[in-house]
Amino acid sequence: MRRTILLADDSPTIRRLVTQTFADGDFEIVSVSNGEAAIKKFDEVRPSVVLADIYMPGKNGYEVCSYIRNHPTLGTTPVVLLVGAFDAFDEENAKQAGATANITKPFEPGALTELVLSILPAEAAPPAPQAPVVAEKVQEDSDLLGLGEIFHDEEPAAAAFTGPAGSMTEEEIDRIADRVIQKLSTQVIESIAWDVVPDITEKVVREELKRLHES
């Protein structure tokens, strides 16, 4: 059975990221850009989980959460508050509103998926995914991240992974680990930049338009 996630966030980047995160699962994403629309959609779609930005036009995430908690029939729906990296999170306000959890943007897709699955009501929780075959998974991740070249360069040492335990020296392990970390660090930085920069740009543009309108 497909479950519905109601997403309320004024950032097109975040709406796109969340939609892509759950594209291959049994979830339907219904997204809106403000709090009033979220409240209207909530009664219409009766979602399994709500993701609400704490700062957005109209009603904010705290207010959306408070509305849900006071709903006569759907008051137990899990609500996750989305917190911008540069936004101040009011823990007391979140507690009073009855928020289930919160997560800071930008977030890793896997972290969001894990959080959502952990707070789903028992009857709505999907079956546990089958564990992947380790060898195939390692090869797949290595190819995806471009780490194959590292192990190719270190072929004599890397070959020891298939040999008896402890056949690699500490020096060889450290050398490969350092190269992997350097490779991943670059990719992590690039990933964060792609997620954060559009949001910062949108915020700057909105503030500038607001200033021009008020002047």
Backbone as CSV, one residue per row, in Angstrom:
resi,resn,N_x,N_y,N_z,CA_x,CA_y,CA_z,C_x,C_y,C_z
1,MET,0.838,-1.196,0.000,0.000,0.000,0.000,0.874,1.248,0.000
2,ARG,0.595,2.155,-0.931,1.373,3.389,-1.004,0.990,4.322,0.136
3,ARG,2.005,4.954,0.707,1.788,5.906,1.785,2.054,7.305,1.264
4,THR,1.404,8.281,1.858,1.523,9.658,1.393,2.343,10.489,2.368
5,ILE,3.285,11.244,1.825,4.052,12.205,2.610,3.630,13.599,2.162
6,LEU,3.171,14.400,3.103,2.827,15.788,2.804,4.040,16.648,3.127
7,LEU,4.569,17.314,2.118,5.754,18.153,2.273,5.375,19.618,2.111
8,ALA,5.715,20.427,3.113,5.456,21.865,3.052,6.775,22.610,3.201
9,ASP,7.258,23.180,2.104,8.529,23.911,2.122,8.536,24.884,0.952
10,ASP,8.972,26.119,1.203,8.957,27.119,0.132,10.177,27.037,-0.775
11,SER,11.067,26.091,-0.519,12.257,25.925,-1.354,12.016,24.878,-2.440
12,PRO,12.050,25.276,-3.713,11.907,24.295,-4.796,12.997,23.230,-4.742
13,THR,14.184,23.616,-4.280,15.289,22.660,-4.182,14.959,21.532,-3.217
14,ILE,14.438,21.888,-2.042,14.090,20.874,-1.045,12.923,20.023,-1.531
15,ARG,11.935,20.644,-2.153,10.797,19.864,-2.654,11.259,18.856,-3.701
16,ARG,12.175,19.285,-4.552,12.706,18.378,-5.573,13.533,17.261,-4.935
17,LEU,14.355,17.608,-3.947,15.206,16.616,-3.286,14.371,15.552,-2.581
18,VAL,13.332,15.975,-1.864,12.487,15.016,-1.143,11.750,14.113,-2.129
19,THR,11.250,14.699,-3.203,10.544,13.908,-4.217,11.464,12.853,-4.818
20,GLN,12.704,13.243,-5.116,13.665,12.293,-5.677,14.056,11.224,-4.662
21,THR,14.139,11.615,-3.393,14.532,10.674,-2.342,13.569,9.500,-2.250
22,PHE,12.272,9.784,-2.390,11.267,8.730,-2.225,10.693,8.250,-3.560
23,ALA,11.364,8.601,-4.656,10.840,8.259,-5.981,10.738,6.756,-6.207
24,ASP,11.660,5.987,-5.632,11.679,4.547,-5.875,10.968,3.738,-4.792
25,GLY,10.367,4.415,-3.828,9.705,3.703,-2.739,8.203,3.652,-2.911
26,ASP,7.528,3.183,-1.867,6.073,3.084,-1.902,5.437,4.344,-1.329
27,PHE,6.002,5.494,-1.693,5.493,6.758,-1.173,5.001,7.662,-2.299
28,GLU,3.946,8.378,-2.000,3.484,9.439,-2.890,3.770,10.764,-2.190
29,ILE,4.463,11.670,-2.866,4.808,12.961,-2.284,3.817,14.016,-2.759
30,VAL,3.161,14.659,-1.811,2.288,15.793,-2.113,2.983,17.015,-1.533
31,SER,3.417,17.938,-2.385,4.197,19.076,-1.902,3.470,20.395,-2.115
32,VAL,3.631,21.277,-1.136,3.077,22.628,-1.194,4.162,23.592,-0.726
33,SER,3.958,24.886,-0.989,5.015,25.859,-0.705,4.727,26.769,0.482
34,ASN,3.609,26.550,1.182,3.314,27.407,2.334,2.428,26.681,3.341
35,GLY,2.326,27.266,4.530,1.604,26.620,5.618,0.109,26.497,5.406
36,GLU,-0.516,27.544,4.843,-1.964,27.482,4.613,-2.323,26.345,3.662
37,ALA,-1.526,26.212,2.601,-1.776,25.138,1.638,-1.567,23.775,2.287
38,ALA,-0.608,23.697,3.212,-0.346,22.433,3.900,-1.553,22.008,4.728
39,ILE,-2.144,22.960,5.438,-3.312,22.653,6.269,-4.490,22.207,5.404
40,LYS,-4.666,22.881,4.281,-5.755,22.513,3.373,-5.537,21.114,2.807
41,LYS,-4.305,20.825,2.389,-3.993,19.521,1.811,-4.048,18.408,2.849
42,PHE,-3.739,18.741,4.094,-3.717,17.729,5.148,-5.066,17.032,5.261
43,ASP,-6.138,17.800,5.292,-7.473,17.207,5.390,-7.847,16.461,4.117
44,GLU,-7.278,16.906,3.013,-7.624,16.307,1.724,-6.926,14.969,1.488
45,VAL,-5.615,14.901,1.778,-4.851,13.689,1.450,-4.649,12.754,2.632
46,ARG,-4.872,13.236,3.864,-4.727,12.417,5.068,-3.398,11.650,5.039
47,PRO,-2.286,12.373,5.090,-0.964,11.751,4.905,-0.533,10.853,6.059
48,SER,0.433,9.998,5.780,1.022,9.147,6.814,2.060,9.912,7.619
49,VAL,2.732,10.864,6.963,3.768,11.686,7.593,3.713,13.085,6.997
50,VAL,4.034,14.083,7.824,4.098,15.465,7.347,5.509,15.998,7.578
51,LEU,6.081,16.624,6.544,7.369,17.308,6.645,7.091,18.791,6.466
52,ALA,7.412,19.605,7.475,7.061,21.024,7.415,8.242,21.914,7.767
53,ASP,8.538,22.855,6.884,9.611,23.824,7.111,9.206,24.767,8.244
54,ILE,10.150,25.087,9.135,9.785,25.948,10.267,9.600,27.403,9.833
55,TYR,10.202,27.802,8.704,10.034,29.166,8.199,9.576,29.109,6.751
56,MET,8.332,29.526,6.516,7.790,29.590,5.162,6.637,30.583,5.164
57,PRO,6.215,31.050,3.996,5.137,32.046,3.931,3.864,31.566,4.623
58,GLY,3.134,32.519,5.191,1.897,32.166,5.879,2.198,31.480,7.192
59,LYS,1.511,30.407,7.469,1.742,29.659,8.705,3.065,28.902,8.617
60,ASN,3.829,28.946,9.710,5.111,28.248,9.713,4.939,26.791,10.140
61,GLY,6.049,26.064,10.176,5.982,24.646,10.504,5.447,24.363,11.894
62,TYR,5.775,25.222,12.856,5.262,25.040,14.219,3.733,25.134,14.225
63,GLU,3.209,26.109,13.486,1.756,26.316,13.445,1.057,25.176,12.709
64,VAL,1.683,24.694,11.645,1.117,23.553,10.923,1.058,22.335,11.845
65,CYS,2.135,22.119,12.585,2.189,20.994,13.515,1.117,21.124,14.593
66,SER,0.956,22.321,15.124,-0.045,22.559,16.161,-1.451,22.276,15.637
67,TYR,-1.703,22.682,14.392,-3.016,22.413,13.779,-3.275,20.910,13.715
68,ILE,-2.246,20.174,13.294,-2.398,18.722,13.156,-2.659,18.068,14.513
69,ARG,-1.941,18.516,15.539,-2.122,17.916,16.865,-3.522,18.164,17.420
70,ASN,-4.167,19.222,16.969,-5.520,19.531,17.439,-6.603,19.000,16.504
71,HIS,-6.193,18.242,15.497,-7.162,17.685,14.551,-7.993,16.610,15.254
72,PRO,-9.292,16.600,15.046,-10.159,15.660,15.780,-9.923,14.183,15.469
73,THR,-9.451,13.863,14.265,-9.289,12.449,13.913,-7.876,12.069,13.474
74,LEU,-7.058,13.042,13.076,-5.721,12.742,12.557,-4.625,13.373,13.414
75,GLY,-4.933,13.588,14.672,-4.013,14.300,15.550,-2.722,13.581,15.884
76,THR,-2.643,12.288,15.596,-1.419,11.539,15.925,-0.474,11.400,14.729
77,THR,-0.808,12.034,13.617,0.045,11.954,12.430,1.451,12.466,12.741
78,PRO,2.499,11.694,12.447,3.871,12.150,12.713,4.205,13.418,11.921
79,VAL,4.869,14.355,12.588,5.267,15.610,11.945,6.763,15.827,12.155
80,VAL,7.487,15.996,11.053,8.920,16.287,11.106,9.126,17.741,10.700
81,LEU,9.782,18.507,11.547,10.073,19.903,11.233,11.399,19.988,10.486
82,LEU,11.399,20.718,9.377,12.602,20.909,8.570,13.245,22.230,8.968
83,VAL,14.507,22.163,9.357,15.207,23.337,9.884,16.357,23.714,8.960
84,GLY,16.350,24.950,8.455,17.432,25.416,7.602,18.739,25.494,8.365
85,ALA,19.843,25.310,7.651,21.160,25.308,8.287,21.455,26.620,9.003
86,PHE,20.847,27.717,8.545,21.107,29.021,9.143,19.907,29.551,9.921
87,ASP,18.920,28.682,10.169,17.725,29.085,10.910,17.852,28.703,12.386
88,ALA,17.284,29.536,13.248,17.274,29.233,14.682,16.105,28.295,14.975
89,PHE,16.405,27.148,15.568,15.363,26.174,15.885,14.891,26.380,17.316
90,ASP,13.590,26.595,17.482,13.001,26.825,18.800,12.515,25.487,19.359
91,GLU,13.335,24.856,20.183,12.991,23.538,20.718,11.732,23.578,21.579
92,GLU,11.575,24.642,22.364,10.406,24.742,23.233,9.132,24.879,22.409
93,ASN,9.195,25.696,21.366,8.043,25.874,20.485,7.696,24.558,19.792
94,ALA,8.734,23.832,19.365,8.513,22.546,18.699,7.865,21.545,19.653
95,LYS,8.310,21.564,20.902,7.756,20.650,21.903,6.294,20.976,22.178
96,GLN,5.991,22.263,22.323,4.616,22.671,22.591,3.697,22.355,21.411
97,ALA,4.247,22.462,20.198,3.447,22.167,19.004,3.230,20.671,18.827
98,GLY,4.069,19.860,19.496,3.910,18.414,19.408,4.663,17.768,18.264
99,ALA,5.770,18.388,17.845,6.550,17.825,16.738,7.106,16.452,17.106
100,THR,7.110,15.557,16.143,7.631,14.210,16.366,9.153,14.200,16.316
101,ALA,9.709,14.958,15.375,11.160,14.999,15.189,11.508,16.221,14.359
102,ASN,12.799,16.455,14.191,13.255,17.531,13.309,14.525,17.074,12.611
103,ILE,14.805,17.685,11.470,16.007,17.359,10.709,16.520,18.635,10.061
104,THR,17.833,18.788,10.031,18.443,20.005,9.503,18.719,19.877,8.011
105,LYS,18.382,20.929,7.273,18.676,20.989,5.841,20.036,21.650,5.638
106,PRO,20.817,21.205,4.650,20.525,20.084,3.748,20.793,18.756,4.440
107,PHE,19.979,17.768,4.130,20.120,16.464,4.758,20.483,15.423,3.708
108,GLU,21.102,14.359,4.177,21.393,13.238,3.294,20.081,12.497,3.026
109,PRO,19.803,12.127,1.775,18.574,11.395,1.462,18.381,10.167,2.341
110,GLY,19.465,9.445,2.600,19.358,8.247,3.428,18.925,8.560,4.848
111,ALA,19.398,9.688,5.383,19.033,10.079,6.747,17.552,10.420,6.827
112,LEU,17.038,11.103,5.802,15.613,11.446,5.791,14.760,10.189,5.665
113,THR,15.164,9.293,4.788,14.413,8.046,4.608,14.365,7.249,5.906
114,GLU,15.512,7.130,6.560,15.580,6.383,7.817,14.686,7.014,8.877
115,LEU,14.685,8.340,8.947,13.858,9.033,9.936,12.378,8.800,9.669
116,VAL,11.974,8.960,8.421,10.558,8.784,8.071,10.097,7.360,8.373
117,LEU,10.895,6.377,8.001,10.511,4.985,8.250,10.425,4.684,9.743
118,SER,11.259,5.364,10.539,11.280,5.088,11.979,10.063,5.645,12.709
119,ILE,9.402,6.648,12.130,8.268,7.268,12.826,6.920,6.910,12.215
120,LEU,6.935,6.113,11.154,5.669,5.689,10.564,4.879,4.849,11.562
121,PRO,3.567,5.018,11.607,2.745,4.138,12.446,2.985,2.685,12.061
122,ALA,2.878,1.784,13.021,3.202,0.375,12.792,2.456,-0.212,11.602
123,GLU,1.178,0.120,11.459,0.400,-0.473,10.375,0.807,0.073,9.018
124,ALA,1.500,1.226,9.017,1.893,1.820,7.739,3.339,1.536,7.389
125,ALA,4.077,0.935,8.321,5.500,0.698,8.088,5.694,-0.330,6.984
126,PRO,6.619,-0.076,6.054,6.866,-1.018,4.964,7.687,-2.199,5.450
127,PRO,7.697,-3.291,4.700,8.531,-4.428,5.093,9.997,-4.045,5.060
128,ALA,10.786,-4.680,5.922,12.217,-4.371,5.971,12.865,-4.763,4.654
129,PRO,13.714,-3.890,4.091,14.375,-4.217,2.827,15.339,-5.373,3.007
130,GLN,15.509,-6.167,1.953,16.438,-7.283,2.011,17.864,-6.766,2.017
131,ALA,18.715,-7.427,2.783,20.115,-7.018,2.845,20.784,-7.302,1.512
132,PRO,21.544,-6.345,0.974,22.211,-6.566,-0.307,23.366,-7.552,-0.163
133,VAL,23.752,-8.163,-1.269,24.931,-9.017,-1.272,26.144,-8.124,-1.091
134,VAL,26.938,-8.381,-0.068,28.013,-7.468,0.312,28.996,-7.228,-0.820
135,ALA,29.465,-8.286,-1.457,30.483,-8.128,-2.494,29.972,-7.269,-3.638
136,GLU,28.717,-7.524,-4.070,28.149,-6.752,-5.165,27.946,-5.306,-4.748
137,LYS,27.527,-5.094,-3.490,27.284,-3.742,-3.005,28.579,-2.946,-2.948
138,VAL,29.649,-3.562,-2.467,30.937,-2.877,-2.394,31.400,-2.472,-3.781
139,GLN,31.274,-3.398,-4.751,31.694,-3.097,-6.112,30.846,-1.983,-6.704
140,GLU,29.522,-2.042,-6.454,28.611,-1.023,-6.987,28.946,0.352,-6.429
141,ASP,29.143,0.439,-5.099,29.464,1.721,-4.481,30.817,2.232,-4.949
142,SER,31.773,1.315,-5.102,33.103,1.708,-5.542,33.051,2.313,-6.933
143,ASP,32.294,1.672,-7.838,32.166,2.194,-9.198,31.443,3.529,-9.201
144,LEU,30.369,3.629,-8.397,29.564,4.844,-8.360,30.371,6.034,-7.867
145,LEU,31.194,5.815,-6.855,31.967,6.905,-6.262,33.288,7.154,-6.974
146,GLY,33.598,6.343,-7.971,34.847,6.528,-8.681,36.052,6.094,-7.883
147,LEU,35.877,5.107,-6.996,36.984,4.659,-6.155,37.787,3.545,-6.812
148,GLY,37.286,3.033,-7.937,37.970,1.932,-8.591,39.406,2.267,-8.940
149,GLU,39.629,3.524,-9.356,40.981,3.924,-9.753,41.947,3.848,-8.581
150,ILE,41.443,4.116,-7.367,42.305,4.055,-6.184,42.766,2.624,-5.948
151,PHE,41.819,1.677,-6.007,42.172,0.286,-5.759,43.007,-0.287,-6.904
152,HIS,42.801,0.274,-8.114,43.619,-0.178,-9.243,45.068,0.246,-9.028
153,ASP,45.255,1.505,-8.581,46.608,2.001,-8.331,47.285,1.227,-7.208
154,GLU,46.469,0.799,-6.228,47.014,0.087,-5.071,46.753,-1.412,-5.198
155,GLU,46.753,-1.919,-6.425,46.323,-3.294,-6.683,47.016,-4.341,-5.816
156,PRO,48.330,-4.287,-5.628,48.963,-5.327,-4.801,48.402,-5.367,-3.388
157,ALA,48.178,-4.175,-2.805,47.660,-4.137,-1.435,46.176,-4.458,-1.408
158,ALA,45.429,-3.892,-2.377,43.981,-4.090,-2.384,43.624,-5.550,-2.595
159,ALA,44.459,-6.274,-3.323,44.185,-7.686,-3.572,44.146,-8.474,-2.270
160,ALA,44.791,-7.937,-1.245,44.825,-8.638,0.039,43.458,-8.697,0.697
161,PHE,42.504,-7.844,0.227,41.157,-7.885,0.789,40.522,-9.258,0.577
162,THR,40.917,-9.935,-0.508,40.327,-11.238,-0.805,41.137,-12.373,-0.206
163,GLY,42.261,-12.028,0.421,43.121,-13.048,1.007,42.829,-13.237,2.475
164,PRO,43.722,-13.883,3.188,43.531,-14.134,4.617,43.443,-12.837,5.392
165,ALA,42.688,-12.858,6.480,42.551,-11.668,7.314,43.914,-11.220,7.805
166,GLY,44.129,-9.907,7.791,45.363,-9.356,8.309,46.515,-9.405,7.330
167,SER,46.256,-9.736,6.040,47.342,-9.836,5.079,47.782,-8.480,4.552
168,MET,47.035,-7.411,4.875,47.455,-6.058,4.523,48.192,-5.450,5.702
169,THR,49.234,-4.694,5.407,49.952,-4.014,6.476,49.193,-2.767,6.876
170,GLU,49.458,-2.265,8.082,48.796,-1.046,8.546,49.128,0.130,7.636
171,GLU,50.350,0.164,7.146,50.765,1.254,6.254,49.948,1.240,4.966
172,GLU,49.709,0.044,4.417,48.923,-0.073,3.184,47.473,0.332,3.424
173,ILE,46.916,-0.101,4.549,45.535,0.263,4.885,45.405,1.771,5.037
174,ASP,46.347,2.389,5.757,46.300,3.837,5.977,46.415,4.593,4.658
175,ARG,47.275,4.117,3.762,47.479,4.809,2.491,46.203,4.790,1.652
176,ILE,45.558,3.622,1.571,44.319,3.523,0.801,43.210,4.330,1.474
177,ALA,43.124,4.249,2.804,42.081,4.980,3.537,42.207,6.477,3.311
178,ASP,43.442,6.991,3.324,43.654,8.427,3.110,43.166,8.856,1.732
179,ARG,43.435,8.036,0.724,43.021,8.383,-0.632,41.503,8.320,-0.779
180,VAL,40.875,7.330,-0.132,39.412,7.225,-0.176,38.774,8.429,0.492
181,ILE,39.289,8.822,1.661,38.740,9.972,2.391,38.858,11.241,1.559
182,GLN,40.004,11.426,0.898,40.187,12.610,0.055,39.171,12.628,-1.080
183,LYS,38.952,11.460,-1.675,37.998,11.356,-2.778,36.585,11.669,-2.296
184,LEU,36.187,11.068,-1.177,34.844,11.267,-0.652,34.646,12.692,-0.168
185,SER,35.671,13.282,0.435,35.546,14.641,0.958,35.167,15.607,-0.152
186,THR,35.798,15.459,-1.314,35.490,16.333,-2.445,34.044,16.162,-2.879
187,GLN,33.580,14.899,-2.944,32.211,14.647,-3.382,31.199,15.164,-2.367
188,VAL,31.507,15.015,-1.075,30.599,15.508,-0.042,30.475,17.022,-0.125
189,ILE,31.610,17.710,-0.295,31.591,19.171,-0.397,30.764,19.610,-1.597
190,GLU,30.968,18.931,-2.739,30.211,19.292,-3.939,28.721,19.051,-3.734
191,SER,28.373,17.936,-3.070,26.966,17.617,-2.823,26.315,18.670,-1.942
192,ILE,27.012,19.064,-0.869,26.472,20.076,0.033,26.291,21.396,-0.699
193,ALA,27.266,21.737,-1.551,27.178,22.996,-2.289,25.947,23.018,-3.182
194,TRP,25.683,21.912,-3.866,24.525,21.853,-4.756,23.223,22.014,-3.983
195,ASP,23.181,21.516,-2.742,21.958,21.600,-1.943,21.812,22.953,-1.254
196,VAL,22.931,23.491,-0.733,22.862,24.695,0.084,22.779,25.969,-0.742
197,VAL,23.614,26.076,-1.778,23.697,27.325,-2.535,22.360,27.761,-3.118
198,PRO,21.578,26.857,-3.762,20.278,27.310,-4.280,19.371,27.863,-3.191
199,ASP,19.369,27.244,-2.005,18.526,27.732,-0.918,18.969,29.107,-0.451
200,ILE,20.287,29.305,-0.323,20.794,30.612,0.096,20.432,31.665,-0.939
201,THR,20.578,31.310,-2.216,20.257,32.249,-3.292,18.790,32.645,-3.242
202,GLU,17.910,31.648,-3.049,16.477,31.940,-2.975,16.180,32.886,-1.816
203,LYS,16.817,32.641,-0.671,16.569,33.465,0.505,17.036,34.897,0.267
204,VAL,18.213,35.057,-0.354,18.737,36.396,-0.638,17.813,37.143,-1.591
205,VAL,17.351,36.448,-2.631,16.459,37.078,-3.609,15.158,37.510,-2.950
206,ARG,14.581,36.638,-2.095,13.328,36.990,-1.423,13.503,38.216,-0.533
207,GLU,14.621,38.260,0.206,14.867,39.399,1.088,15.050,40.688,0.295
208,GLU,15.734,40.595,-0.851,15.961,41.783,-1.670,14.647,42.280,-2.266
209,LEU,13.806,41.355,-2.732,12.503,41.747,-3.271,11.637,42.388,-2.190
210,LYS,11.707,41.838,-0.984,10.950,42.400,0.133,11.423,43.809,0.443
211,ARG,12.767,44.007,0.422,13.323,45.329,0.708,12.894,46.343,-0.347
212,LEU,12.933,45.931,-1.625,12.540,46.831,-2.708,11.059,47.180,-2.620
213,HIS,10.251,46.191,-2.226,8.815,46.416,-2.120,8.483,47.398,-1.000
214,GLU,9.249,47.325,0.091,8.976,48.181,1.247,9.569,49.578,1.101
215,SER,10.532,49.737,0.190,11.193,51.044,0.042,10.371,51.992,-0.832
